[in-house]
Structure formats: C-alpha cells, structure tokens
Amino acid sequence: MALDVVAVFTNLAQHGPNHQPCATMAAMTTHDLPASARFATLAVHAGNATDAETGAIRRPITMANSYALPYDPTEMGWSSADGNLYTRNGGANQHYLEAKLAALHGGEGAVVLASGVAALSATFFSLLRAGDHVVFSNVTYIAAYRLLNELFNGKFGVETTIVDATDPAAVAEAIRPNTKLVHIETPGNPTVSVNDIAAIAALAHQAGALLVVDNTFASPYNQRPLELGADLVIESLTKYINGHGDSLGGGIVGRQDLLAPIRAQGQVNLGGSISPFAAWLIMRGSVTLPLRMRQHNESGLAVAGYLEGLDRVRFVTYPGLPSHPQHDVAARQMSPGYGGMIAFGLDGDKDVHNRFVSNLRVITSAVSLGHDESLIVFLGPDDERQHLYPAAYHQGFFRFSVGLEDTADLIEDIDQALARL
C-alpha cells in the first residue's frame, strides 16, 4: 500500500513577512511506516503524527473555523479545498481522518463529510446529471432509497431502476446506454443480502458506468471493495469505524479524479462539512477497529448460529451461515469475517416482535449499528420497502447489530426474552 495516501493533507506552516502562519496542504508521511504495514498498524498510525508545537503524539483537536491567510490572499480561490482556509472548505482533523480512511481501503484519497447520508448525497449530486440513469439495489439504506427513488429522479430528471442486485444478470439487464452509475450495498441494509462486487464492477465498466459500493455493514476490516473493482466506496463512519456511538460522519474513498468534484460540490458548495470534534472522535475510535471487528465477527457468527437453532425463530440471515443465499459470494469477498449484522424474524405478529424487544435486558432497542453495545430495531410489515424484499421478510423482522458484550450474555438475553413472551 502506497504511503502517500497515509500521509496526505498535513498542515505545514508558511510565513509571510510578519511571520503570520498560513496553513497549506502538503504530502508528508504520518509516521515512517514500512510500505508493507498491515491493517492493524495502519489503523493505529495512519493520519497520525507528533504535533509539531506541543510534542503530543496524538493529533490535537483544531476547533478553528478559519485559518490565517497568506501574505497575498488575492491569489487564493475562496471556494478552493486545496488549503486550510475555512473549515467548510476543509479542516485539519478532517484531513487526518481522510488520510486514515484512504489507507485502510487502499484508495488514492478520501473525502470525509458530516454523515453517511452526506457522503451518499454528495456522491450522487456531484457525479449525476439530468438524463443520466442509475441502477441500484432493492436492498438499500432508506436515505439512499429516497435520494435515488424520489429526489434525484423527481427533482433533477435522473432515471433510476431498482434491481435485485444479488443476481448479476438482473443488473446486466437493467443497464442502459445512459447508465452512469450502479450503486449497491453489501451486505445490504437491512436484510443483510450480499452482492458480488467483482461481477457487478465488470458489468458496470463494460457499459462505461461507475460502481459505488456502500461498505458500512462490512467495514474495511472485512471487505475492501476497491480491490474488487469498485470505483468508489462509501462508509458511514458513524458505525463500525467510529464504534462508540458518539459521533456522526461519512466517507468516500477512491480515485482522486472522482473525489475532486465530490469535495468541491458536496463539501464546499453544499456545505456537508464534518466538525473538527466529530472527526477527532472518529479518528480516536478507528484505532481499535481491528480489535472490535474481531469480536463483532466472532459474536455475530455465534449468535446467528444460535438463533438459527431456535424453534421460535422463523428465519435468520447472516453472511457467515451456510444457509445464507449468497454465502459463497460472501466467503469469496469478505475476510477475515462477516461482521455483526443479523436479520431475523420470529413466528408471530407485530405484537410478538415488540414484546420480545421489550423483554430484552442487555440488548438495546435503538437505531444505528456497529456500536460497542448491541442494538436491535423491529422493521414492521408496513415498512414501505417490504415489497422489495424476499417473502420471508414481509411479516416484519429485526435488524440486529451484535455488539461487544460477552457472547454468552447476549444468548442468555435472547433466551429469557423469548421465554417471557
């Protein structure tokens, strides 16, 4: 992995005649890491370096919203993202986090924004024009579904087609001469379906289209879509990469020629900037990503296997189980594990599912995922996207994010909640 992506966007001081510092971007190695540095080492060191002013070995939070101008500011572009000018154009903590995210995914660069939805909307807004066509998966995060199925086609004249992306042949059939973008999630939110990234990338590129992959359910620890042919990968940094349930952020990783318009339009002109504190929190959380993902992987597989053996459980979907419809694809493109996301349903109506959740003592009923604590949310049969999912999901089901608690405690919590129904 090239170290220039580990090192980009570091602030160096330049001085005018009055010795007033002006921040600018320049490439600089983070630490003197070997080119062979592995994932866990990059998680610790990428984007970090000793602070030149204090000697602190951790990047500080730079809470400024404005930076000192050079001697002649008329030479600057006020909407430029090339230097530290104004935090909406880019700030120090954002750039440190971008360096780390690019390194973890093996991309040329990254753009970090205020949320995962900001990353999605900035990508679509920057790359699509009226008359373009988008193919996207039937299993898609609700905000992506609304952006593509309602806003971009209804307001901006972008044509969209929803397909079962677990079938590459369906993707191929949906592609048109004006297809500009194929957008998939794998594993998909919320049914944990799996798409063949390499196969779909080949189809998209053959048609001259780009492939964008939302990798949030996997994290870069378990899956790196750029290595499988994707052009851009999106992460909701709020989830596994932050891991502590205390910050929002979104990232886009890929080639610089694709990232430049996203930064200029989605960040500078639409204003989707991340706050310095949020970027710092995510940077802090990302250091333990490899350790946390090992536990998510281990517990996710154990809990999914246990659920599959319970009589009261109607179905379980987890990529690591041989019963998953796309297990072979998941085994091929996900390594070393399958994450902590499980979809499952109980025998019973909406009330049965809701009473089960109310009986839980360790597992928390809340949205989001990838936190230290286990989170569960019931998606009822009246969800507007249910008709897009396989029949097993139509009665309603749980999206279960397995956390870092002791696996035995999670299983016991499920048992006692079922017993009290």
C-alpha angles and dihedrals in degrees: 000000000000114000096215088080089053090054111038127119100031118157115241123184121242120183132214124204091283092050093244108154120237119195118226135169120257135157114257131160113255096218122342092271123173116249088243094060110145131223099272092048091050090049089059102038111023111108092008130105140150112288107247095214103045104019090236111156091218125067110255126230108261102203095180118124092195135041132208115273125233123253091271109031092177087081091064128089108233091213094043122125092194096097142022101274108129127355093242086062091048138298139214099258092046091055094048089054092046090055091053094046092049090050094049092052097037093238131148090242146329142228117215119200140177098277143351089263090052087055092050096046093044090052095049094041094050099044103037132074134184109286095029119125126224128196114201138173124267087227103065137141110269094246092052089047091053094044094052102029098042117010106038096040096037098044106023106030096246111152117226137191124192115212140173094256092190083080111063089196089062090052091050092050092051096052115104134187089264095048106132102168142026114197123192139164121214120212085023127228118267109356096046092232117164129227126201101244097189094048094047092045090056091050093048094048092047087059094045092251132130125243117220117188125195102213099178098118092051104035120207088278092070102026137020109191095187089066089054095053105274116144096210133013123202125204129186095222087195088077129048098348092057092031098178102084093235108101144043126225144136133205139199119198130188143078120358093233089061095040096052096071091042091055094044096045108023096040110025101031101030092037101229093151123154118232117248091240093051090049090049092050092051091046088054093048095047092064091075095041095112093049094046094046092054089059094043089051094047097044094040092057094044095048093044091051091049093049090051090061096053120103093215091056113092097193141344126206118194125145093227094059117091086225092065108109092230098034093126091054091047091050089052099049105026120073143200091002149346104250131238103286119116132173117202141155135206131224101259145057132288092283092055091054093047093047090051090055092047089054094056117108105178102027113073125223103228142113125256126058144219093060127138088252123063114254130195132187129183115224105200129215090257093065107128092232098050092100089061093059130076116277095260090070097051095089090057129266145199128261102209123192107197110215137195100280119119107289092227091055091053092051092047090050091054091048096051092045091053092045091055094053 
